[in-house]
């Protein structure tokens, strides 16, 4: 066990009882702490857990609620994604109430090695790549954190040798002691201004991945990203990767890690610039985590890229249809467009307060924009003078417009650049609906022809 920062028997508040909050509550309940549960909109599963723990769920609506419910606590664990300016967090900061995240809690009770990955884009892909590289090397690991398994839940599995942690800004921003043995920062672009109070707060939350490094712990940075590079930590081992610069890079059309040749670019199943950067990051991190070279190369050659990330779902009459529903920022739209031309771009949803015009330099690759969701008029205003913008009233309408306007050699790309919460529960539901509408339309056309 690492040095404890929470005294046994302390009164602990858990604010937000989603997947992570419930895992924290179950874990701490078994350690003899006095728990106080909070949630602004408790679900049935949260209410069931509270009943099982013989506890009530409280909500802080105003300062008097905070004074009554939070005053006697020693520590509070907020749910990942609780806004920086939430009244409970403001009260905690003003009253010197300790705030900790699940990463802190996990490392208080477990000393096993962690590889952590953060970045505005590509976190999940690189996390899964590293995890596969380690397991193929015979090192039993699990992808945790911003996945279906919180880190605090995973540490209860004693069979695991390492953890590969997908580290969102929400979790890092709540972490004060977390120190991974390898911390990877992939990139930075504006995002999550609906949770962080401003862009600088989001940037500093990301930088916390390196905030506590020491000794031979490795900070692995993207040398092609100036903001990432500006946060070089004072301690630990600093290494870099980049497309044509860094300790791991592309040279003579081959991927090199710390001077060691891995493979040619053509051997990668996908080789857009961001795909190459992700491959270098994963290979570098896995190398420092102890993976063997053969396992790294095998993983990169055969990695099955995750759904809803520039995933081709159909090709019909020379038109290719791609689902990039995971794209929830303008910068991720730009990354998708880098490897495509003659694009009919379906874009929109709920903008998170981000500047859409960063896409403008890529509009030479776009034939038409089809705007969807709450941001459709904002998209028309941003791009209407440079490219034709059509407003769609539904996903079916958007797919229909794209089908009517597309010709052989074109690409139809759903890359929203916005959150999905206006029309859908999440980006997965949005991507599945897009794929279903495309397949239904194309099947219907085939039946008419036959």
C-alpha angles and dihedrals in degrees: 000000000000123000107296120236095182119064117230110261094026119150106249130193122207112196112197123023105212122125095301096040091052091049090052091048094051092046095049093042088064091052098060100254125147105243129206114189127209135180132158093212110013117203125219090260090052091051090048091052092048090052091049090051090047089241140128127230116232133191129210107219097161144000093279090056090051090048091051100041106028104034096089097045125108097198138015126202110200122202114254106266097030101143117257090238096048109139093240093053092046089052092048092052093045092050098041092246109162114250118202135171131217092262090060091049093049093052092048088064105028133049100188118127121272130199108198127196127195136166138124091258134023100025097127095044094050092043091054092045093053092046091052092047092053096046092047086053090056094256106129108224140153134215106237144155113056089027134079089290121060115216091240089059095045095055089068089070104086093188092074120096098190142008126223104207124203098210116200122192087248091062097036092050089059094046122097104162104027113126118173120201087231118025116188122195109189105182145318133231133146115290144133096036085149088070107025116063093232143347093271091055090053091049093049091048089056091047090058087081085081097032097107105028120139142163113001096347109130129233107198114195137185104242090199091064114076095195093052091048092050090066098062104159123240093229138037129041114308118210132163144206130198144156094261104357138047138061087296117036149129116279127169088356091301132112114240126189114197089336093311115122112232109172145310122282089243090063091066113095088226125023110182111136093261091048091055092046091050091049092052092048093049094045092048094047093046090050091055089045092056105262117150123243097245092054091049093051093044091052094049093048096049105025112141104221115229121261122264093029107109087311116170107227102173146000119202130166091349094308117119119208119206131191113210096157091143086072103105100155133059090240091059089054088054091052091052093049094052092082100036137073137189090032129179098201120207104199139165146066125138112344113221094215092281130144106254094189092079084086092062097093089059096052091098084076093051124085095183141353119224108198123209138181133003094332096054096105091043088053091049090051092048099047108014094102093053104039138011110272122197121192116223124200096205141004089261090053091049092051090048093052091048092050093049094049100040125097135188109295094030129119125218108205127186101202104147102184086204139079118273099225097106095067104007144040092237144341091273093060089047092051093047091050090050092050092047093050091048094049093045092051095046092045090050090052092050091051091051091052092048 
